[in-house]
Amino acid sequence: MQIESKSAESLVLEIEKLLSQGGYQEAVKLCQAINEHHPNLGHGWFLSSCVAYQLNIMPFALHSVNQALSLSIDNPNLKIQKAKCLVKMGDMAQALEIIDNLVKHKMLNAELFNDIALIYNDCHQLNKACEIFKMAIELSPESSNYYYNLASVERYLGLIESCESNCNLAIKNDLFNFDAHYLRSNLKKQSLESNHTEQLNKVLETEIGHPVNYAKIKYALAKELEDCGKFRKSFEARQEGASAYRKLFNYNVKADVEFMQNIALTYNQDVFKKEIQGDLGAGLIFILGLPRTGSTLVERIMSNHSAISSMGELSAFSNIMSEMVSHLASTKAASVSDMVNLSSQLNFQKLGQSYMDYISRIKIDSKYHIDKFPQNSLYIGLIHLALPQAKIILVERDPMDSCYSIYKELFTNIYHYSYDLTELAEYYIAHSQLMNHWKKVLPEVVKTVKYEDLVYN
């Protein structure tokens, strides 16, 4: 049957099915058809917004949800979708305004409260997120995911006992809440007398299915076995989990190594010979380095100061930079080397101002703001060129401790080098060489903190 001749109902069902299966590209033509032939169907515009959101076509995602809202102005689902779009576009202030008003809505159910809490979390309003997750749980105490979502935020806030309790409730409601198992195992050191290895092995005896979920349970088991002093079994479990996860994606560590070498060659000593002028970045503190090297500890210590607040791990700088570089590229097939070379042609004043505009939408009232995104370590030189007044703190740790700590962590969709020990070693060496380069060309800019010195003091 031709798309044009399909009924609105059949188009809706097909789009919803594709959304649930992750078939976003396949859903595009169906969305075009439903919008063209049924322009007054609000749900059609809503589905189009959801598809565009997943494909990161944010202007159309926002346009579509606005079209839906023009047909159904009080629909809370549509307002939540609009807030999600705004967050992804960096307009957290407007997103917060929408959900602050929406939370007063008398017709909200548990699922909507959960969605609102997730947006508060994305906007770094963690205490508010906890409050709203509790509202969702009150309406649906049998849910496993709501307890897990609350626990995730509580862990970040340092509410360990409450976090553990909510993980237990999540698992009680659903033994196969893999995220809750993984979070609970990593909350604190387990002991021979008190651990969850028996329950984790029970889960592993079932047909888990998806490799990511299998990896989560294997990593959780490895953590608890290590805590109990069973190091060989721990390493075997972690290796099995890492190997299963590594098979899910294509990754070439050589490309990452080449990328870092190109950065050092492009941003050489000559680039920084003259003093960088400008007042952008005043009040900003970048804490960066490889993951699992102590950057979170530094962030927590500093953010305990009354004048300093943390914005969390923002990928904003690299995202804005990448978008600006893509506009300079003559072809979408530009090589990594080409992209690095093009980045040196950026208007760094504009890059810095775009970043400042982005963080101005985050509601944080303090004199100093921390951005703790580890990957920013690759762009230290670019950060200084764009934001010359920003403070840059590089956290470093013993190589063996760093690498094994990284290997022990399940990062899922980032740090693909961390699931194979040989690839991890190659990446670490290249990253270390780039950090030495930054310290050489920007000796007065990069403040290095050694993890070991910090914890000994």
Stockholm file with secondary structure:
# STOCKHOLM 1.0

chainA/1-457         MQIESKSAESLVLEIEKLLSQGGYQEAVKLCQAINEHHPNLGHGWFLSSCVAYQLNIMPFALHSVNQALSLSIDNPNLKIQKAKCLVKMGDMAQALEIIDNLVKHKMLNAELFNDIALIYNDCHQLNKACEIFKMAIELSPESSNYYYNLASVERYLGLIESCESNCNLAIKNDLFNFDAHYLRSNLKKQSLESNHTEQLNKVLETEIGHPVNYAKIKYALAKELEDCGKFRKSFEARQEGASAYRKLFNYNVKADVEFMQNIALTYNQDVFKKEIQGDLGAGLIFILGLPRTGSTLVERIMSNHSAISSMGELSAFSNIMSEMVSHLASTKAASVSDMVNLSSQLNFQKLGQSYMDYISRIKIDSKYHIDKFPQNSLYIGLIHLALPQAKIILVERDPMDSCYSIYKELFTNIYHYSYDLTELAEYYIAHSQLMNHWKKVLPEVVKTVKYEDLVYN
#=GR chainA/1-457 SS CCGGGSCHHHHHHHHHHHHHHTCHHHHHHHHHHHHHHCTTCHHHHHHHHHHHHHTTCHHHHHHHHHHHHHHCTTCHHHHHHHHHHHHHTTCHHHHHHHHHHHTTCTTCCHHHHHHHHHHHHHTTCHHHHHHHHHHHHHHCTTCSHHHHHHHHHHHHHTCHHHHHHHHHHHHHHCTTCHHHHHHHHTTSCCCSSSCCHHHHHHHHTSCCCSHHHHHHHHHHHHHHHHHTTCHHHHHHHHHHHHHHHHTTSCCCHHHHHHHHHHHHHHSCGGGGSSCCCCCTTTTEEEEESSTTSSHHHHHHHHHTSTTEEECCCCCHHHHHHHHHHHHHCSSTTCCHHHHHHHHTTSCHHHHHHHHHHHHHTSCCCSSEEEECCGGGGGGHHHHHHHCTTCEEEEEECCHHHHHHHHHTCCCSSSCGGGGSHHHHHHHHHHHHHHHHHHHHHCTTTEEEEEHHHHHHC
#=GC SS_cons         CCGGGSCHHHHHHHHHHHHHHTCHHHHHHHHHHHHHHCTTCHHHHHHHHHHHHHTTCHHHHHHHHHHHHHHCTTCHHHHHHHHHHHHHTTCHHHHHHHHHHHTTCTTCCHHHHHHHHHHHHHTTCHHHHHHHHHHHHHHCTTCSHHHHHHHHHHHHHTCHHHHHHHHHHHHHHCTTCHHHHHHHHTTSCCCSSSCCHHHHHHHHTSCCCSHHHHHHHHHHHHHHHHHTTCHHHHHHHHHHHHHHHHTTSCCCHHHHHHHHHHHHHHSCGGGGSSCCCCCTTTTEEEEESSTTSSHHHHHHHHHTSTTEEECCCCCHHHHHHHHHHHHHCSSTTCCHHHHHHHHTTSCHHHHHHHHHHHHHTSCCCSSEEEECCGGGGGGHHHHHHHCTTCEEEEEECCHHHHHHHHHTCCCSSSCGGGGSHHHHHHHHHHHHHHHHHHHHHCTTTEEEEEHHHHHHC
//
